[in-house]
Amino acid sequence: MQIECKQCSRNLNVPDEKIPKDKAFNLTCPGCKNKIRVDGHIKKVDLYKPEEDERVPMGEYDPVDTTLMISDSEYDEDEEPLEIYDENDKLALIMDRKNQDAWSASLSGLEFKLQVPTTPEQGVHRLKFHEFQVVVLNEYYDETSLEESPVYNYIINMPMTSRRKSFVILVGEKYKSTDNMEAFALSVNLVINERDIDKLDMILRKSINENETFYKIYRETLQAHGKI
């Protein structure tokens, strides 16, 4: 779907597979941070600032399939905006309230753009609509055990074509930091003990670089055999 921001006239291209099915939605322009409402209850999509309720036709853009949207009356004003990022942006999803400041500092230093959901359900929702290069999960996020965690269960059941694109980090009190066998047994890329949070910068740089090198070789091997 192509969308134009009224505020800065920036053209946005939202992948069809990331558009919530049967829902109107908000998105945030990556250029000017204006919030845009996308609503397909009329022939051509209208864009407007929610605070002004001022509609502007999209002109020559192709109309959006109206079955993908809902009417104004069904729209939840509290629904979170769908963030739109540039193609080369690196995204990180942080679900570790206890150590959030440390993760934010380290990942921002590695030039990641951060998202911090407020609930496990919101975390799962964001995983569905964004491709995160790094996902951080505390073993007791939202005071829920790992076995009962909707986020963890969603991650370990992701299709491998999607799962291998994310570097998943599990944080807890009982893990041995950077233990590859323990990480493998838990279906994640890295485990970190909370006692080692002060070493995050060093651990992340080393582990993420090793993962990127591995998958670079993996992709080149597949390409050489005509698999991609």
N, C-alpha and C positions, 0 to 999 in steps of 0.2 A: 504494500500500500504506500502510495506517495502522499505526503502531507506537507503543507506549507505553513510555517509559523507566521502568524499575523504580526507579531511584535518585531521580528528582525528579517522577515521574508526569506528565512532559510528553508531550503527544501529538505524534507526528511523522508527517508525510505524505510518503512517499518516492514520487516519480513512477515509474510502472511502467516507463517507458522507461529509467530509470537503474538498474534492478535488474539485476545481472549474470545473464545467461541461464545456466541449468543450474548455478548455483553458490550455495552458502551464502556469507554475507558478514558482515563486521563493519561497524558504523557508530558514529559518535561523537555523542552527544547535544550539540546546540549550547548547551544550558542548563547542564548540570552536568559535561559532558565525560566522562560515563560511557561506557565501551565496551559496545556491545550486539551480541550475536550473533543473527543472523536465520537461521533454519534451517527449511526446510519439509518435513522428512522425516516429519512426523506431520500429523494432520488439521488441528489448529489450530497456528498458529505459536507457538513457545515463545521467550521472551526470558529471558536470564540474564546474569549477570556471568561472563565466561570464567574468572576466577580462582576463582569459587565453584562453578561448574557447578550453579547452583541455578535450576530452571526455574519459570516463572510463566505460567500460561495467559493468553491475551489476552482472555478473557471474551467480550464481545459483538462484538468486531471480526470482520469477515468473514474466513474462512479464505483462505490464500494458495494459489494453484495450485502443487501440490507438484512439478510438472514443472520449475518454475523454480529448484529448490534441489537440493542434494546432501546426502548423509548425513554424520554426524560423522566417520566413518572416512575419508571422502574429502577432508575439509577440511584445508587447509594452515594451520597455526597462524601462519605468518609472513606470511600475506596481509594487506595493508594495510587499515585501516579505510576504509569509505566515509563521507566527511565529509558531514554534512547542514547546510545553511546556511539562514538566514532569507531570505525572498523578496527583500528589498531589499539584501542583502549584495552588495558589489562584490568580485569575485575576480580575483586576478592569479596567473599561473603563471610562475615564474622559472626559466629554464634558462640561466644564465650564472654559472658558479662563480667566475670570475675577478673579477667585479664584483658579486657577490651582496649584499654589505653595502650598497653604494650603492643598488642597486635596492630592497632591503628598506626602507631609510630613506625613500627618496623615495615609494614606493608606499604605505607605512604612513601617511606624512604626508598622502596623498590619500585615506585611509580605505579602502584596499583590504585584504582579508584574503588572506594569501599562502599559496601552496603551492609547495614546492621539491622536485621529484622527484629521486631519486638516480640514475636511469638514463633513457636515451631511451625505453625500453619503458614505464617507469612514467609518463613524460610523456605518451606517446600514450594510455595507459590513462586517465589523468586527463582528458585532452581529450575522451575518449569519454563520460565520466560526469558532467562538470561543464560549465557554461557560463561561460567565463572572459571577462571584459570586457577584460582585458589579458593578452597572452602575450609573454614576453620570451625570445628565443633567440639565443645566441651562435653565430656562423657556424661555429665549431669546437667546439661543445658535445660533450663526451665524446670529444674528439680525432677527430671524424668530420667530413669535408668536408660542405659544405651539400648538394651533389648526392646524397650517400649518406646524409644524415640522415633517419632514419625519422620524426622529429618534423616536420621541414620538409616532407617529402613528404606526410605526413598532412594538414598544414595547407593546402597548396596544392591538395589534392584534396578538401577538405571541400565539401559542398553549399553553394551560395551562401547559402541561407536560414540556415545555421548560421554560415558564415564571416563574414558581414557583422556579426555580433554581437560579434566579437572584434577588438580593436585589437592587431595583431601587430607587434612591434618586433624588428628584426634588428640585432644588434650585431657590429661587426668592426673590423679595423684599416684596411681599404681604403675604407670607405664615406665619403661626404660627408654629414655630419649634416643631417637634415631635407630631403634632396634628394628631392622628390616623384617625379621621373621615375625615379630609381634605385629607389625604393621600389615604384613601379608595375611596373617591369620584373621585380622579384623577387617580385611578388605579395604584398607586405606593406604595412602602413600607414605605417611609419616606419623609417628607417635611422639609426643613430647610430654615429659613429666613437668608438672607445674613448678617444681623446684628449679627448673632450668629456664624459666621465662626470661630471666635476665640475660640469657645467651641467645635470644631469639634472632637477632640480626645475623649472627654467624651461622646458626643452624639453618635459617631460611635461605640465605644466599647459597650455601653449599648444597642443600637438598634440592632446591628448585633448579639450580644449574645442572645437577646430575640428572634430574628427571627430564629436563629439556634435551640434554645430550642423548639420553637413552631413546626418547621418542623421535629425535631427529634421525638417528640410525635406523630405528624401526620403520619409519615412514620411507626412508630411502631404500631399505630392503624390500618393502612391499612394492614400491614403484618399480624397482629393478625387475621384479617378477610379474609385473603387469597387474598387480592386485588393486592399485589405486591409480 
